[in-house]
Amino acid sequence: MSRPYALLCYYYKNMRLQTLVNKTVKDKNGRITITQSPNLPLATFFIFSVLGLAIRTGLGGRICKTLAFGSLFVWCWMEIFNGVNYFRRILGLVIMVLTIMGTILYLSRLT
């Protein structure tokens, strides 16, 4: 293998790695975006989670838990399909899987 070809392969692989890293942590404007201010579904999740802890039993507690789950599910869905970078999309997917698994475990304890 000739030396220029090997250098070209190295630079191509390095360029692909940099592109993947950029797509993982940077938005379309080139700014690093890991955190952002909470949007409405995430704020709704926190509000109903706190209310669910305050109202543990009865219909009010179930409604708060259901609304908290629904708002977190919406947030995850928005992050998966509209996230600004791969990190946000993976974060949405991981939280969605953990939320669904936690709900399944919670429901299995009730029966």
C-alpha positions in Angstrom: 0.0 0.0 0.0 1.4 3.4 -0.9 2.0 6.0 1.6 -0.4 8.7 0.2 -3.2 6.1 0.1 -2.6 5.2 3.8 -2.6 8.9 4.8 -5.8 9.4 2.8 -7.5 6.5 4.6 -6.3 7.8 8.0 -7.7 11.3 7.3 -10.9 9.9 6.0 -11.4 7.8 9.2 -10.5 10.7 11.4 -12.9 13.0 9.5 -15.7 10.5 10.0 -14.9 10.2 13.7 -15.0 14.0 14.1 -18.3 14.2 12.2 -19.8 11.6 14.5 -18.5 13.5 17.6 -19.9 16.7 16.2 -23.3 15.2 15.5 -23.3 13.7 19.0 -22.8 16.9 21.0 -23.3 19.9 18.7 -26.4 21.4 17.3 -26.9 22.6 13.7 -25.2 25.9 14.5 -22.1 24.2 15.8 -22.7 25.0 19.5 -22.2 22.2 22.1 -25.6 21.3 23.4 -25.8 18.9 26.3 -28.3 20.6 28.6 -31.1 23.0 27.9 -33.8 24.7 29.8 -36.8 22.4 30.6 -39.6 22.5 28.2 -43.3 22.2 29.0 -43.6 18.3 29.1 -40.6 18.1 31.4 -41.9 20.8 33.7 -45.3 19.1 33.8 -43.6 15.8 34.7 -41.8 17.4 37.7 -45.0 19.2 38.9 -47.1 16.0 38.7 -44.4 13.9 40.3 -44.2 16.2 43.3 -48.0 16.2 43.5 -48.0 12.4 43.2 -45.6 12.2 46.2 -47.8 14.5 48.2 -51.0 12.6 47.2 -49.9 9.0 47.5 -53.3 7.2 47.7 -56.7 7.4 46.0 -57.8 8.7 42.7 -55.8 11.9 43.0 -52.5 10.0 43.4 -53.3 7.8 40.4 -54.2 10.8 38.2 -50.9 12.5 39.2 -48.8 9.4 38.5 -50.6 8.9 35.1 -50.1 12.5 34.1 -46.4 12.4 35.2 -45.9 9.3 33.1 -47.7 10.8 30.1 -45.7 14.0 30.2 -42.4 12.2 30.5 -43.4 9.9 27.6 -44.1 13.0 25.5 -40.8 14.6 26.4 -39.0 11.4 25.5 -40.8 11.2 22.2 -39.9 14.8 21.4 -36.3 14.2 22.2 -36.1 11.0 20.2 -37.5 12.5 17.0 -36.7 16.2 17.4 -33.5 16.2 19.5 -30.9 18.7 18.4 -28.1 16.1 18.4 -27.5 12.4 18.9 -26.9 12.7 22.6 -30.3 14.2 23.2 -31.9 11.5 21.0 -30.2 8.7 22.9 -31.1 10.4 26.2 -34.7 10.4 25.2 -34.6 6.8 24.2 -32.9 5.6 27.4 -35.3 7.6 29.6 -38.3 6.2 27.6 -37.1 2.6 28.0 -36.4 3.1 31.8 -39.8 4.8 32.2 -41.7 1.9 30.5 -39.7 -0.7 32.5 -40.5 1.1 35.7 -44.2 1.3 34.9 -44.3 -2.4 34.0 -42.6 -3.2 37.3 -45.0 -0.9 39.2 -48.0 -2.5 37.5 -46.8 -6.0 38.1 -46.6 -5.3 41.9 -50.2 -4.1 41.9 -51.6 -7.4 40.6 
